[in-house]
Amino acid sequence: MADSQQKRALQRKILHVDADSFYASVEMRERPELRGKAIAVGGNADRRGVIATSSYEARKFGVRSAMASSRALVLCPQLIIVAPRFELYKKVSRQFHQIFRDYSALIEPLSLDEAFLDVSECPRCCGSATRMAEEILARVRDELQLTVSAGVAPNKFLAKVASDWNKPNGVFTIPPNEVAQFVRNLPVSKINGVGKVTAENLQKMGVVTCADLQAVPLEDLLKRFGKYGKRLSEVARGIDNRPVQPSRVRKSISVEHTFPEDIAELPAMLEAMDGLVEELGQRFAKIEQHYFPVKRVVKIKYRDFTQTTLEEAIGTSGENWCDAEHFRRLIAAAWPRGAKPVRLLGAGLRLQPSTRKDSPQLPLV
């Protein structure tokens, strides 16, 4: 049974399409005078802004997403930081999807700038997934004046790895008969979900490549990494049976705020939480008919960038989840863990889908 399931999985044709430097590329398209310059989309350095994305010219200086804008300007003094325009990026993302729908109805968006497509049943390009990917790249370039990169593979894991192989504006294909050899040489750091800590733990076990990982007994991986150990064992062999899912279930919703100056006193933190909860309520109202909250969550990032979170279950007896007092209580309990001035506060909800039959899942875009 497992063999037949794996055989069907190997017959899939999956694309992972990823826009190149998406926000920055859109801004350069809209403002031609920015083309060829080191630019980044992000927040103001004077207000502790963070880089969302950067152009390839800026990346040569080490400017990366999630980097503090102030640090980016140190690395690249000539950097031009542009304020984000998310409504524009959402509009462009929808235009991407209009092109994708000519190749498949099975589209799974991961964010505004990337998506999986299952093109197994698509007759275009004589059924060649690689040629479809090349055609999508050409259409995005010609119709939207932007570039994307694509990975072609028998499953989602490998397609996502492949899309990063020939960036920018490139296609990389991993045919089914080359999967075994490809994954043997693949660094485990390329596995989605293997961050710095997991990579270090694997290295301590002598694991650097997927070939090394294949040699580790499953029971050892389960003991070290829990359920994720099984996932590691499978992807190390190029196995990923997850289907492309057109609708994705949202698991949480949150809002965060980085303060221009650190907040050192608890009363000021509690007051700031009121505004966050109000914004959270406005965001949740847009999806309320599809989800219901099961937990409240608060996040604190201290001056030294250490952080902590605290959450609590929401009662089922008509309890008002959006009462700011509940979040204030969580902040008051969480802050003493570090007892240091705070640079960021966040408030969020853990969600479960509504069981109402008239509440279809929301697409991401």
C-alpha positions as CSV (number, residue, x, y, z in Angstrom):
1,M,0.0,0.0,0.0
2,A,2.8,2.4,0.9
3,D,4.7,1.5,-2.3
4,S,1.6,2.3,-4.5
5,Q,1.1,5.6,-2.6
6,Q,4.7,6.6,-3.2
7,K,4.4,5.6,-6.9
8,R,1.4,7.9,-7.3
9,A,3.2,10.7,-5.5
10,L,6.2,10.3,-7.9
11,Q,3.8,10.8,-10.8
12,R,2.8,14.2,-9.6
13,K,4.1,17.3,-11.4
14,I,4.4,20.1,-8.8
15,L,5.6,23.7,-9.4
16,H,6.7,26.1,-6.7
17,V,6.6,29.6,-8.1
18,D,8.4,32.3,-6.1
19,A,8.6,36.0,-7.0
20,D,12.0,37.5,-7.1
21,S,12.5,40.2,-4.5
22,F,8.8,40.7,-4.7
23,Y,8.0,44.0,-2.9
24,A,11.2,45.7,-4.1
25,S,10.6,44.5,-7.7
26,V,7.1,45.9,-7.6
27,E,8.4,49.3,-6.3
28,M,11.0,49.4,-9.0
29,R,8.4,48.7,-11.7
30,E,6.2,51.5,-10.4
31,R,9.2,53.9,-10.0
32,P,11.6,53.3,-12.8
33,E,14.1,55.8,-11.3
34,L,14.8,53.1,-8.6
35,R,15.9,50.4,-11.1
36,G,19.4,49.2,-10.7
37,K,19.7,50.8,-7.2
38,A,20.1,49.3,-3.8
39,I,16.6,49.6,-2.4
40,A,14.6,47.9,0.4
41,V,11.0,47.9,1.4
42,G,10.6,48.3,5.1
43,G,10.1,50.6,8.1
44,N,11.8,53.8,9.0
45,A,15.2,53.3,10.7
46,D,14.4,56.2,13.1
47,R,11.4,54.2,14.4
48,R,13.1,50.8,14.7
49,G,11.8,49.7,11.3
50,V,12.5,46.3,9.9
51,I,13.4,45.3,6.3
52,A,10.6,43.3,4.5
53,T,12.6,42.6,1.4
54,S,15.5,44.1,-0.6
55,S,16.7,44.3,-4.2
56,Y,19.5,42.1,-5.4
57,E,21.7,45.2,-5.6
58,A,21.1,45.7,-1.8
59,R,21.7,42.0,-1.0
60,K,25.2,42.3,-2.4
61,F,25.9,44.4,0.7
62,G,24.3,41.9,3.1
63,V,20.9,43.6,3.4
64,R,18.4,40.9,4.2
65,S,14.7,40.6,5.2
66,A,13.9,40.8,8.9
67,M,17.0,42.9,9.4
68,A,16.7,46.1,11.4
69,S,16.6,49.1,9.0
70,S,19.3,50.8,11.0
71,R,21.6,47.9,10.5
72,A,20.8,47.8,6.8
73,L,21.9,51.4,6.4
74,V,25.2,50.7,8.2
75,L,25.9,47.9,5.7
76,C,24.7,49.9,2.7
77,P,24.7,53.7,3.4
78,Q,23.3,54.4,-0.1
79,L,20.3,52.1,0.6
80,I,16.9,53.6,-0.4
81,I,14.2,52.4,2.0
82,V,10.7,52.6,0.6
83,A,7.6,52.3,2.8
84,P,5.5,49.2,2.0
85,R,2.3,49.4,0.0
86,F,0.6,46.1,0.9
87,E,-2.7,46.8,-1.0
88,L,-0.6,47.2,-4.2
89,Y,1.3,43.9,-3.5
90,K,-2.0,42.1,-2.9
91,K,-3.3,43.3,-6.3
92,V,-0.2,42.1,-8.0
93,S,-0.4,38.7,-6.2
94,R,-3.9,38.3,-7.6
95,Q,-2.6,39.0,-11.1
96,F,0.0,36.2,-10.6
97,H,-2.8,33.8,-9.7
98,Q,-4.8,34.8,-12.8
99,I,-1.9,33.4,-14.8
100,F,-1.5,30.3,-12.6
101,R,-5.2,29.4,-13.1
102,D,-4.5,28.9,-16.8
103,Y,-2.4,25.9,-15.8
104,S,-4.2,24.4,-12.7
105,A,-7.1,24.8,-10.4
106,L,-4.9,23.2,-7.7
107,I,-3.1,26.3,-6.4
108,E,-1.8,26.5,-2.8
109,P,-0.7,30.1,-1.9
110,L,2.0,30.2,0.8
111,S,2.2,34.0,0.9
112,L,1.6,36.9,-1.5
113,D,4.7,36.1,-3.5
114,E,4.8,32.3,-3.7
115,A,2.5,29.3,-4.4
116,F,2.5,25.6,-5.2
117,L,0.7,24.4,-8.4
118,D,-0.2,20.8,-9.2
119,V,-0.1,20.7,-13.0
120,S,-0.2,16.8,-13.2
121,E,-3.4,17.0,-15.3
122,C,-2.6,20.0,-17.3
123,P,-2.5,19.3,-21.1
124,R,-0.6,22.6,-22.0
125,C,2.9,22.4,-23.3
126,C,2.3,18.7,-24.2
127,G,2.1,18.0,-20.5
128,S,5.7,19.1,-19.8
129,A,5.8,20.7,-16.3
130,T,9.2,22.3,-17.1
131,R,7.8,24.0,-20.2
132,M,4.8,25.2,-18.3
133,A,7.1,26.8,-15.7
134,E,9.1,28.4,-18.5
135,E,5.9,29.7,-20.0
136,I,4.7,31.1,-16.7
137,L,8.0,33.0,-16.2
138,A,7.7,34.5,-19.7
139,R,4.1,35.5,-19.1
140,V,4.9,37.2,-15.7
141,R,7.7,39.0,-17.4
142,D,5.7,40.1,-20.4
143,E,2.3,40.8,-18.7
144,L,3.4,42.1,-15.3
145,Q,7.0,43.3,-16.0
146,L,8.2,41.3,-13.0
147,T,10.2,38.1,-12.6
148,V,9.6,34.9,-10.8
149,S,11.6,31.7,-10.3
150,A,10.2,28.2,-10.4
151,G,11.0,24.7,-9.1
152,V,9.6,21.6,-10.8
153,A,9.6,18.3,-9.0
154,P,7.4,15.3,-8.0
155,N,6.5,16.8,-4.6
156,K,6.2,20.0,-2.7
157,F,9.4,19.7,-0.6
158,L,11.6,19.2,-3.7
159,A,9.8,21.9,-5.8
160,K,10.4,24.5,-3.0
161,V,14.0,23.5,-2.8
162,A,14.3,23.7,-6.6
163,S,12.7,27.1,-7.0
164,D,15.7,28.6,-5.1
165,W,18.3,26.9,-7.3
166,N,18.3,29.2,-10.3
167,K,17.2,32.6,-8.8
168,P,16.4,35.1,-10.1
169,N,14.2,34.4,-13.1
170,G,15.2,30.8,-13.5
171,V,13.7,27.3,-13.6
172,F,15.2,24.2,-12.0
173,T,13.7,20.7,-12.5
174,I,14.2,17.6,-10.4
175,P,12.9,14.6,-12.5
176,P,11.6,11.6,-10.6
177,N,14.5,9.4,-11.7
178,E,17.0,11.9,-10.3
179,V,15.4,12.4,-6.9
180,A,17.4,9.8,-5.0
181,Q,20.8,11.2,-6.2
182,F,19.7,14.8,-5.7
183,V,18.7,14.5,-2.1
184,R,21.8,12.5,-1.1
185,N,23.9,15.6,-1.8
186,L,21.4,18.1,-0.4
187,P,22.5,19.9,2.8
188,V,20.0,19.4,5.6
189,S,19.9,23.2,6.0
190,K,17.9,23.3,2.8
191,I,15.0,21.3,4.4
192,N,12.1,23.6,5.1
193,G,11.7,23.8,8.9
194,V,15.4,23.1,9.7
195,G,16.5,26.4,11.3
196,K,19.8,27.3,13.0
197,V,19.1,25.3,16.2
198,T,17.9,22.1,14.4
199,A,20.9,22.3,12.0
200,E,23.3,22.6,14.9
201,N,21.7,19.6,16.7
202,L,21.9,17.6,13.5
203,Q,25.6,18.6,13.1
204,K,26.3,17.3,16.6
205,M,25.0,14.0,15.4
206,G,27.4,14.1,12.4
207,V,24.6,15.0,10.0
208,V,25.3,17.6,7.3
209,T,23.7,16.2,4.2
210,C,20.6,14.2,3.6
211,A,22.8,11.2,2.9
212,D,24.0,11.5,6.5
213,L,20.4,11.9,7.7
214,Q,19.4,8.7,5.8
215,A,21.9,6.8,7.9
216,V,20.3,7.8,11.2
217,P,17.8,5.2,12.5
218,L,14.2,6.5,12.7
219,E,14.0,5.7,16.4
220,D,17.0,8.0,17.1
221,L,15.4,10.8,15.2
222,L,12.1,10.3,17.0
223,K,13.8,10.4,20.3
224,R,15.7,13.6,19.5
225,F,13.1,15.5,17.5
226,G,9.8,13.9,18.4
227,K,7.2,13.8,15.5
228,Y,9.4,16.0,13.4
229,G,11.9,13.2,13.3
230,K,9.7,11.2,11.0
231,R,9.3,14.2,8.7
232,L,13.1,14.5,8.6
233,S,13.6,10.8,7.8
234,E,11.1,11.0,4.9
235,V,12.3,14.2,3.2
236,A,15.9,13.0,3.5
237,R,14.8,10.3,1.1
238,G,12.9,12.8,-1.1
239,I,9.5,11.6,0.2
240,D,6.7,14.1,0.6
241,N,3.2,12.9,0.0
242,R,1.4,16.1,0.9
243,P,-1.1,17.2,-1.7
244,V,-1.4,20.7,-3.0
245,Q,-4.3,22.2,-1.0
246,P,-6.2,25.1,-2.7
247,S,-7.6,26.2,0.6
248,R,-5.4,26.7,3.7
249,V,-6.6,26.6,7.2
250,R,-5.4,29.6,9.2
251,K,-4.1,28.6,12.7
252,S,-3.5,32.0,14.2
253,I,-3.9,35.7,13.8
254,S,-1.8,38.4,15.5
255,V,-0.7,42.0,15.6
256,E,2.6,43.4,16.9
257,H,4.1,46.9,17.5
258,T,7.7,47.9,17.9
259,F,8.0,51.1,20.0
260,P,10.2,54.1,19.0
261,E,11.6,53.9,22.5
262,D,11.8,51.1,25.0
263,I,8.9,50.8,27.5
264,A,10.4,50.2,30.9
265,E,7.3,50.4,33.2
266,L,4.5,47.7,33.3
267,P,1.6,50.3,33.4
268,A,2.8,51.7,30.0
269,M,2.8,48.1,28.6
270,L,-0.7,47.5,29.8
271,E,-1.9,50.7,28.2
272,A,-0.3,49.8,24.9
273,M,-2.0,46.5,25.0
274,D,-5.4,48.1,24.7
275,G,-4.6,49.5,21.2
276,L,-3.2,46.1,20.1
277,V,-6.3,44.3,21.2
278,E,-8.5,46.8,19.4
279,E,-6.5,46.2,16.1
280,L,-6.6,42.5,16.7
281,G,-10.4,42.7,17.0
282,Q,-10.7,44.6,13.7
283,R,-8.6,42.0,11.9
284,F,-10.4,39.0,13.4
285,A,-13.8,40.5,12.4
286,K,-12.9,40.0,8.8
287,I,-12.6,36.2,9.2
288,E,-14.9,35.7,12.2
289,Q,-17.5,33.7,10.2
290,H,-14.9,31.2,9.3
291,Y,-12.9,30.7,12.5
292,F,-13.3,30.9,16.3
293,P,-10.6,31.7,18.8
294,V,-9.4,29.0,21.3
295,K,-6.5,30.7,22.9
296,R,-5.1,34.2,23.7
297,V,-1.5,34.8,23.2
298,V,0.8,37.7,24.1
299,K,4.4,38.2,23.0
300,I,7.1,40.3,24.5
301,K,10.5,41.2,23.0
302,Y,12.9,42.8,25.4
303,R,15.5,45.4,24.8
304,D,18.2,42.8,24.3
305,F,16.0,41.0,21.7
306,T,15.2,38.0,23.9
307,Q,11.5,37.3,23.9
308,T,8.8,35.3,25.6
309,T,5.2,34.3,24.9
310,L,2.4,33.4,27.2
311,E,-1.0,32.0,26.2
312,E,-4.2,30.8,27.8
313,A,-7.3,28.9,26.7
314,I,-10.5,30.8,26.0
315,G,-13.5,29.6,27.9
316,T,-16.5,28.2,26.1
317,S,-19.2,29.7,28.3
318,G,-19.7,33.0,26.4
319,E,-16.4,34.5,27.6
320,N,-15.5,37.7,25.7
321,W,-12.2,36.9,24.1
322,C,-11.5,40.5,23.0
323,D,-11.7,42.0,26.5
324,A,-8.4,43.8,26.8
325,E,-8.3,42.9,30.5
326,H,-7.5,39.3,29.7
327,F,-4.5,40.3,27.6
328,R,-3.3,42.8,30.2
329,R,-3.3,40.0,32.8
330,L,-1.2,37.8,30.5
331,I,1.3,40.7,29.9
332,A,1.5,41.3,33.7
333,A,2.3,37.6,34.2
334,A,4.8,37.3,31.3
335,W,6.8,40.5,31.7
336,P,8.6,39.5,35.0
337,R,10.2,36.6,33.2
338,G,12.7,39.1,31.7
339,A,11.9,42.2,33.8
340,K,13.7,44.4,31.3
341,P,12.6,47.3,29.1
342,V,10.4,46.2,26.2
343,R,10.9,47.0,22.5
344,L,7.9,45.1,21.1
345,L,4.6,43.8,22.2
346,G,2.2,41.5,20.4
347,A,-1.3,40.1,20.9
348,G,-2.8,37.2,19.1
349,L,-5.3,34.4,18.9
350,R,-5.0,30.6,18.2
351,L,-7.8,29.6,15.9
352,Q,-9.9,26.7,14.8
353,P,-12.1,26.5,11.7
354,S,-15.8,27.1,12.2
355,T,-17.8,23.8,11.9
356,R,-20.6,25.6,10.2
357,K,-21.4,24.1,6.8
358,D,-21.9,27.5,5.3
359,S,-18.4,28.7,6.2
360,P,-15.9,27.7,3.5
361,Q,-12.2,28.1,4.2
362,L,-10.7,31.4,3.2
363,P,-8.0,31.4,0.6
364,L,-4.8,33.3,1.6
365,V,-5.1,35.8,-1.2
